[in-house]
Amino acid sequence: MDAMKSNRSIMDGTPLFSKMRRPVIITAERTPRYSDVRNAGHDGGDFLFVRKK
């Protein structure tokens, strides 16, 4: 949540994942991955996060 609260512009999933990856690795038993979801029936894309005013 801190990574999203500090966002001041439009942020896609890549920088958000970069900020979250290390803390998740330290506290969880699994290693997070950021990659395409294969065979999902869509053309791709990414999430965009915009802070509310």
Beta strands, then each sheet from edge to edge (+ up, - down):
strand 1: 11-12
strand 2: 48-49
sheet 1: 1+ 2-
end
